[in-house]
Each structure stands twice: as C-alpha cells, then as structure tokens.
Amino acid sequence: MTARRDDLELAEVGPDIWALRLPIPWEDGHVNSFLLPDGKAVDVVDCGMKAEDSLELIHAAVARLGGPGGHVRRLVVTHIHPDHYGGAGELTRRSGAELYLHRLEVPMVHPRYMEIDQLVEEVGRYLLVHGVPEQEANFMKNASRGLRDFVTPAEPALPLEGSELLQLGKRRLRVEWTPGHSPGHVCLYDVDAGFLFSGDQLLPESSPNIGLHPQSTPNPLDDYLRGLARIVELAPALVLPAHGRPFADAAGRAEQMVDHHRRRKLGMLELLSDREMNGWQVATAVWGIRSNVIDMRMALQEGLAHLQSLSVEGRVEKRASPAAVTWRRSS
C-alpha cells in the first residue's frame, strides 16, 4: 500500500511500519526515514537532512499516519551523518520529540558541525602524515565544511549504549550497536517480528564507507565486520535499510560484504608486494585520482581502514612516526 500527496512517498513495509523516502543530494538521491505510529504519536527512525522540503514531507507523513493532532514522539537516529541526523534539531524543536542517539556519536557533533576549525586542522595533519600532497591536503581537509549547511544539531534525551529495548510505535526494538561506518552507529531489531532497521550497516546494493580517520574507532573495518556477524546471528526476516528497498536475505548480503572486504585486503597485500607505501599511494593505486575531493578523502580513509585491519592481523607492518605513517607487508 502506498500513499502519495504531491511528492510524498510513504509506503507500508510491514504492519504499522511506514517508509518515507526523503531527498538528499548524494547516494541514490534518497534516504529512508521509517515512521511507526501509535495512535496520534508517531515515532521516527532517521530524519533526513536539514531542508525545508524534507521536513515538510515528514510532517505531512506524520499528519497522514497520526491524524489530527498527530505528532512526533520519539526520534531515533542511527548515526550523525547529515542524511540521517541533519534534520534532528529542527524536527525536535518543532515537535518536542525526544532524540535517542548512541553516546559515541554525541561528542562528534560539536567539532563536526559547530566549531569545525579545530577538526579541520586535525584532519589536515592526518592527511599529510598519510602522504597526501600539501596542496591536495588543503582542499581535502576543508571538504566537509559544506556539510554543516545540511545539519541543525540536537542534544539527545537518551544517549544509547546498545541492548536497550525501546518502544517505538507499537513495536519493541532492541538497540544493536554496530560501529564501523560511524563509531556509534546502531541498528534496531524488532524482537517479535524479526525486522531489522539497518541504517547504513547493511544496504541492498552499495557498500557503506568504512574509514579510518580522526573521529573513527581505531579499527573500524573489523568493527564493521563484527557488526555484520551480529546481524547474521539475529537472522532477521526483513532488512529495512536507510538506502534502497527492503530485502530478505540478510545473511547472503552480509556474506557479499565480507567477501568484498576480504578481496580488497588481498588486493592491497598484492599491491604492497615488497614495497613500503603510504596510505595516499595505496588509495590512488586502488581507486585512482578522483575530481571530487570528498570522494578522494573517503577513498583514502577506506584504504587506511583496510590497511589497519591487515596490520592488526599481523599481515602488514605499520611504520609510524610523527611525520609519516607507511605500510609494508610483513616478512
């Protein structure tokens, strides 16, 4: 069943679970927000970016589902990337909704979206240490400044840690902490029906960026792979992703992701051969030079995440000094 009003795309994807497609200027052009009604109260999982047309779509959907007097009661954000968290400040201010967010995401909000200058300089030093030429590093360190335009921050009413059982709509959802794509990324598992709100952890067609950077966990790729193993263990009946359409074969898709990263690591081992390389050399050899500086920075960070995983496994030596970090196959 699909309800439309103008550009409102609201589809029932399970009993009392509605998916609302919100516009964003990246990915495939949309992010999924999920709405769970309970009478006039409507609970929301992810809220898109700060943009008036996006917020209007949420309010129209809430009015459709909650009727006269319908309102947002709780907002759970899977992680603080702009397409999931950007509208949180405006939505909570206008509706009085409670915001739930993992506690590891909370300290990243201020340096990323408010007082960004210190983080920009930290990123700049990080890029230079990993071999990015100075001119490119200057462009790349400033690449995320524009993302602030898509975000109005909000303080969480409840900082999550994982394993909490939340009542959203008429359903009981367990918080599953799945770091990697972001340190405090969470999925929500419906303990009764087996539905999984997967955020960016497991997507039907694309792979989330898993990057090592100043705000990441120390070994994000292995964190991400452990999160995939947890999803396989849960064996959800249906995955409700943040991008793309719902799908059923969680284990099969997780195995594709595991294999993708296994092959990427093997490719980097082959690339290193008997050479010592920095992260920039590895990233440009694997992905090439991209004209989009955000894409190039993400490629570097993803390459570093794979190299870090190989180093933790002992298959690569990570040679570090204050001036440079390089990588070489272990003898």
Buried (B, 14 or more C-beta within 10 A) or exposed (E): EEBEEEEBBBBBBBEBBBBBBBBBEEBEEBBBBBBBBBEBBBBBBBBBBBBEEBBEBBBBBBBBBBEEEBBBBBBBBBBBBBBBBBBBBBBBEBBEBBBBBBBBBBEBBEBBBEEBEEBBEBBBEBBBBBBBEEEBBEEBBBBBEEBBEBBBBBEBEBBBEBEBEBEBBBBBBBBBBBBBBBBBBBBBBBEEBEBBBBBBBBBBEEBBBBBBBEBBBEBBBBBBBEBBEBBBEBEBEBBBBBBBBBBEEBBEBBEEBBEEBEEBBEBBBEBBEEEEBBBBBBBBBBBEEBEEBBBBBBBBBBBBBBBBBBBBEEBBBBEEEEEEBBBBBEE
